[in-house]
Amino acid sequence: MQRTYFVRAVWDKEAGVFVSESDIIGLHIEAETVDEFEATMRDVATDLVIANHISPEQLETVPLRELIPTIVWERPGPEMAA
């Protein structure tokens, strides 16, 4: 079972927002600032991992410590954070 997921904020020059690149199913973030992006990511990423990557059977049979995901957040460099 995958326990490590990544989230990266990428600047979409055409739209003028940061958008997400991630291997978390269902995660799509668009935000004007990195701080807004990060707040949204922290609010929804874990819930999406639980909803879309862990089966009900796993919730019942696998110890909780083995189900807690690690989310690797790659914040853009300072030149993109403005």
N, C-alpha and C positions, 0 to 999 in steps of 0.2 A: 504494500500500500504506500502510495506517495504521501510524504509528510512535509515536504518542503516545496513551497510555491513561490513564484517571483512576481513582483509588480514593478513596473518601470513607467515613469512619466516621460512622455515624448512630446515635444512641442510640434503642434500642427500649425505651420505658418499660415496656411490658407484660411483655417477656421479661427486662428488667433487664440487657441486654447491648448492646454496640456491634455493629452489623451493617454489612456492606459494601454500598455502591452503587458499581458499576463497569461499565465497558464491556468488561472482560476476560471472555471467555466461560469459564464454569466457576468463576469466583472467587466463593466464598461464605465469608465469615468471620463468626464470632460470638465475641466476647471480652468478658470482664468489665471489662478496663481498656484504655485507649488504647495503653499500652506493649505489652500482650499482642497487641492487634490489629496494631500496627505490626510486631512481630516476625514474626507469622504472614504478614502481607502481604509483607514482604521475603523470606521464605522461599519462597513459592509463586508470587507474581505473575509473575515473569519466565518461569518454567517453563511456566505456563499460557499465556502469550502465545506462546511457541515451539510448544507442543503444539496450540493451538487457533486461532492466527491466521497461522501461517506454514506454507506447504505444503512437502512434501518437494522439489518442483521448485524452489521459491524457495531452499531451503537449498543446493541444488546449483548454482544459476545466479546468484544475487544476491550481490554482495560482502557480507561479514559486517558491515562498518560500516553498511550500509544496512538491515540486519535488526535491529540492536540497538534495543530499544524504549526509549522514555522513559516512565516511569510517574510521573504527577503525583499525589502523595499529599497530600490535604487533611486535615490533622490538625484535630480539633474544637477550638473555643476552650476556654480554661481552665475555664470554667463547666461544660463537659461532660466534661472529662478527669479529674475526681475520681472 
